Amino acid sequence: MAGGFGVGKTTFVGSVSEIVPLTTEAVMTEASRGIDDLRATPNKQTTTVAMDFGRLSLDSDLILYLFGTPGQHRFWFMWDDLVRGAIGAVVLVDTRRLADCFSAIDFFEDRGLPYVVGLNCFNAQMYHRIDDVREAIAVGAHVPIVTCDARNRESTKQALIVLVEYAMRWWVQRGS
């Protein structure tokens, strides 16, 4: 799981993981004032400083290890290590703050890693139509865009199923 600050990555991993997720949440302090934009998430008290880790068995022989990346740019040096060996990624997007996903999308495109875009519907609200989001974030029609609620296990599981199906087709097409 990747995306901007406060889009729901830790919540996503926690909602779908079949094990108690490992999180590296730290209390937000005054040191982040002026660095981390809390306007869209005024009640946010903690932030991921390394990664989140969970596990999900999709079948008896298909287990996903889930890694949630930190959202702040100052922690992005860890991303290369977190995606090593990944089959793909979910770029989680808060449609109230579309610009926050650009860096994550660029990251996966630059590395040739398949990704799906997960529109996290906070309070069951879509602020933009999927076609409008696709155009705004400039991803091709081949990239799946799904709606999800990071708090809802079935919703996040369905987003991961879309990712696995897409990644399998993507890797087969490339002969990997």
C-alpha positions in Angstrom: 0.0 0.0 0.0 1.4 3.3 -1.0 0.0 6.9 -1.2 0.2 10.3 0.3 0.1 11.2 4.0 -3.0 10.3 5.8 -4.8 8.5 3.0 -5.5 5.3 5.0 -2.7 2.9 4.3 -2.3 1.7 7.9 -6.0 1.4 8.2 -6.2 -0.6 4.9 -3.5 -3.1 6.1 -5.1 -3.4 9.5 -8.6 -4.0 8.1 -7.6 -6.9 5.9 -4.7 -8.6 7.6 -5.4 -12.0 9.1 -2.6 -11.4 11.7 -2.3 -8.5 14.1 -0.5 -6.1 11.8 2.9 -4.8 12.7 2.8 -1.0 12.6 5.4 1.6 13.2 3.1 4.4 14.3 4.5 7.3 16.2 2.7 10.1 17.9 2.7 13.3 15.8 4.6 16.0 17.6 5.1 19.7 17.2 8.1 18.9 15.1 5.8 18.0 12.2 3.9 21.3 12.3 4.3 23.1 9.0 5.7 19.9 7.4 2.7 17.5 7.5 -0.5 18.9 6.2 -3.3 18.0 8.6 -6.1 20.1 7.0 -7.8 17.1 5.5 -7.1 14.9 8.6 -7.4 17.3 11.5 -7.9 14.4 14.1 -4.8 12.5 12.9 -2.7 11.7 16.0 -0.1 9.2 14.7 1.9 8.6 11.6 3.8 5.7 10.1 7.5 6.2 10.4 8.8 3.0 8.8 6.1 0.6 7.5 3.1 -1.5 8.2 3.1 -5.2 7.8 0.2 -7.7 7.5 -0.7 -11.0 5.8 -3.7 -12.2 3.8 -4.3 -15.7 2.5 -6.3 -15.5 -0.7 -6.1 -19.2 -1.1 -4.3 -22.1 0.5 -1.3 -21.5 -1.8 -1.6 -17.8 -2.4 -0.5 -15.6 0.5 -0.1 -11.9 0.2 2.4 -10.1 2.5 1.2 -6.6 2.8 3.5 -3.7 3.3 2.2 -0.2 3.9 4.7 2.6 3.1 5.1 5.8 5.1 3.3 8.7 3.4 5.6 11.6 4.2 8.4 12.4 1.7 11.0 12.4 4.4 10.5 8.6 4.8 10.5 7.7 1.1 14.1 6.5 1.2 12.6 3.2 2.5 10.3 2.6 -0.5 12.9 0.9 -2.7 13.5 -1.7 0.1 9.8 -2.2 0.8 8.9 -3.0 -2.9 11.8 -5.3 -3.5 10.1 -8.6 -4.7 6.6 -7.1 -4.8 4.1 -8.4 -7.4 2.4 -5.0 -7.4 1.0 -2.2 -5.4 -2.2 -0.4 -4.4 -1.9 3.4 -4.6 -4.4 4.6 -2.1 -6.0 7.9 -3.0 -8.0 10.4 -1.0 -10.1 12.0 -3.8 -10.2 15.3 -1.8 -6.4 15.5 -2.3 -5.6 14.0 -5.7 -2.2 15.6 -6.0 -0.9 13.6 -3.1 -0.9 10.4 -5.2 1.3 11.7 -8.0 4.6 10.8 -6.5 3.5 7.2 -5.6 2.2 6.7 -9.2 5.4 8.0 -10.6 7.4 5.7 -8.3 5.7 2.5 -9.5 5.7 3.6 -13.1 9.4 4.4 -13.0 10.2 1.0 -11.6 7.9 -0.9 -14.0 5.8 -2.3 -11.2 2.1 -2.9 -11.8 -0.3 -1.0 -9.5 -4.0 -0.3 -9.1 -5.5 2.9 -7.8 -7.7 2.5 -4.8 -10.0 5.4 -4.2 -10.5 5.5 -0.5 -14.1 6.6 0.0 -14.1 8.3 3.3 -17.6 8.4 4.9 -18.8 6.5 1.7 -18.4 9.6 -0.4 -16.9 9.9 -3.8 -15.9 13.4 -4.5 -15.2 12.8 -8.2 -16.2 10.3 -10.9 -13.7 7.5 -11.6 -13.3 8.7 -15.2 -12.5 12.2 -13.9 -10.0 10.9 -11.4 -8.3 8.8 -14.2 -7.9 11.9 -16.3 -6.8 14.1 -13.4 -4.1 11.7 -12.3 -3.2 10.8 -15.9 -3.2 7.0 -15.7 -3.9 4.9 -18.7 -7.1 2.9 -19.2 -5.1 -0.3 -18.5 -4.6 0.7 -14.9 -7.5 -0.5 -12.7 -9.2 2.0 -10.5 -11.3 0.6 -7.7 -13.3 2.2 -5.0 -12.7 1.0 -1.5 -13.2 1.8 2.2 -9.9 1.2 4.0 -11.8 0.4 7.2 -13.8 -2.4 5.6 -12.2 -5.8 5.3 -14.3 -7.0 2.4 -13.8 -3.8 0.5 -10.0 -3.9 1.0 -9.9 -7.6 0.2 -11.7 -6.9 -3.1 -9.2 -4.2 -4.0 -6.3 -6.7 -3.4 -8.0 -9.3 -5.5 -8.2 -6.8 -8.4 -4.5 -6.1 -7.8 -3.5 -9.8 -7.9 -5.5 -10.5 -11.0 -4.1 -7.4 -12.8 -0.5 -8.1 -11.6 -0.7 -11.8 -12.8 -1.8 -10.7 -16.3 0.8 -7.9 -16.3 3.7 -10.3 -15.4 2.5 -13.0 -17.9 2.5 -10.4 -20.7 6.1 -9.5 -19.9 7.2 -13.1 -19.7 8.3 -12.8 -16.0 
